[in-house]
Amino acid sequence: MSGLSFWRGGELLALIDDAQPGDMLLDVARFHEVPLHWRCGQGTCGTCAVRIRHAGQPRDVKVGRKERNVLLRAALVDAAQAAQEVWLDTESTPRLACHLPLEDMAWQVLLPDDN
């Protein structure tokens, strides 16, 4: 992987260079003690929602039913988007870190602001 960086509010929190394609984003964040909030780690609570910025955007991505339902319940997507299996992957697309395997490209992970 070319590089993985975690950002909150425009501030760089962590730069990771040892993550591998296929590693789950939440696992990498936990291993490196990145302050990414999570509760269940199983994709049922929606707490680990993030946004991703990378050079491959925009593109279509397949999003699983469980992830879509959790994002709908967390009010991060509307019912019309949750009903679609394929989403346009952009910087504004919410994803769950526990459902997101890393790819072989640099990612900037945009964490939600602390409230």
TATATA-V234781 format. One record per residue. N is the residue number from 0. PSI is psi in whole degrees, 0 to 359 (999 if undefined). Layout:
# TATATA-V234781
((N:PSI) (N:PSI))
This chain:
# TATATA-V234781
((0:140) (1:333) (2:146) (3:123) (4:147) (5:131) (6:145) (7:122) (8:35) (9:0) (10:130) (11:123) (12:324) (13:145) (14:120) (15:131) (16:4) (17:9) (18:150) (19:147) (20:136) (21:336) (22:141) (23:136) (24:317) (25:319) (26:318) (27:316) (28:316) (29:315) (30:321) (31:11) (32:39) (33:135) (34:61) (35:118) (36:139) (37:156) (38:301) (39:325) (40:6) (41:0) (42:26) (43:343) (44:332) (45:1) (46:331) (47:23) (48:134) (49:174) (50:147) (51:139) (52:129) (53:167) (54:342) (55:357) (56:150) (57:154) (58:164) (59:140) (60:147) (61:127) (62:128) (63:157) (64:317) (65:313) (66:317) (67:316) (68:319) (69:317) (70:325) (71:312) (72:328) (73:3) (74:32) (75:344) (76:162) (77:173) (78:324) (79:317) (80:318) (81:334) (82:344) (83:132) (84:330) (85:128) (86:155) (87:118) (88:111) (89:176) (90:336) (91:0) (92:119) (93:142) (94:157) (95:125) (96:331) (97:348) (98:3) (99:102) (100:141) (101:153) (102:174) (103:61) (104:159) (105:136) (106:140) (107:118) (108:120) (109:109) (110:149) (111:153) (112:144) (113:137) (114:999))
